[in-house]
Amino acid sequence: MALLPLLGEHTEVPLTHPLDGATSVPYANLDYAASAPALAAVGDAVDRALPLYASVHRGAGYLSQVSTALYEQARAAVGAFVGARADDVVVITRNTTDSLNLLAGCVPDGARVLVLDIEHHANLLPWQRHGADVITARATVTETLNAVASTLATHNYRLLAITGASNVTGEALPVAEVVQVAHAAGTRVVVDAAQLAPHRPFSLTETGADYVALSGHKLYAPYGAGALVGRRDWLDEGTPYLAGGGAVTEVQVRHTTWEPAPQRHEAGSPNVIGALALGVACTQLGQVSEQLAAHDRGLRDRLVTGLEAIDGADVLHLWPDATEPVAVVSFTLPGHDAGLVAAYLSAEHGIGVRDGRFCAHPLLTGRGLSAGLRASIGLGTTAEHIDRLLRALQAYLSAGPRGQYEVVAGRWQPADDQRELPEAIALLQDLHADVGAPSVLATAAAGGACTPVDEPATPPAEEPAAADSALTH
């Protein structure tokens, strides 16, 4: 049983071919890094709050006041979870991507920003749009820290954006050391904690970081809320993220007076239920942080050791001297299509992994890879899930898939797939009977793929390097 109960943790999924005589198996969710199921406590809190839901902040009605209290209580819980300082601001957003785009709009005009090339697109594209400089990660943590320090010394950078844990390898630079280096150069630091926060405690106060961004859907609260937490001055002075009601103190035909943060960036009716869910998840996870870290460490070690023992599997690492990586592991089976392997793991073994480039294209391209496979561990992961994955990979490499597979809408799928999950079909039919109930798998296949199956194995050529080969602008 999980450290904290999860909704759906015992769900069984159908197989295309019997496995040890069974036509369905408990789902082995090894895709937590993409999105996590809801904590049972979160689902319960949402169920209890929905009958009390009303508009927040400006309503005199009793339920409006209750909803406002729930919303602001959630804000406080998020701040406590990330060790916010007394004068830090907690802005409720949609997710990490939303948070980092919001902060990008508040960076002072003309300010120079620095980011590494190993970031998730959420922590790269907002700064790319801002004209940031991009530094190439070096072969070791020590060399990368030295490169960051020397680069910060060359210009008056106002902000350094780093990941708290890579969404590809789970590795990271030591945040407190990065902050020390950056602050010595007069540079602020924002931490993308989308992958860090679900696995390890993080504190703005203890690390000295200036801002942190996170997502509820990765923190077992998939109800559409995230947060940006950090220093007030830029957020008070920055351009309001959205223009609309709730973010203003006075509006005239040709002039508007804006609220300070956080209201300044929360225009419109906020996602009260999402914020509530995020706050509950933060409180729950904070109570089991030590046990969760031990759980993750043990299962990650089991997974990495098992993968390294398989002839034909290569585990991806950023740095040999990285310490305390979180439970995210990517690997390749050279010569085998990652999308096909992922489809096989799902159809024949009931295992969910991620394949493609993981919204970290420069990271993979820089290592000569066009795609990979990622297994990520969470609260509901068990040793049996890890062992099932390892056995399935060994079976694939030794004998190949048992079934036939074809490309449907850019994704590999079992040919003539007859799997259907009755609960899923019933849900589709009940909710939208008027538009019909298409095949679950056909609908899923229609989604865009991060790496098209016909993409060439050779990565595209990089743009010409800047004068400093490790730095692009």
Disulfide bonds with the S-S distance in Angstrom:
none
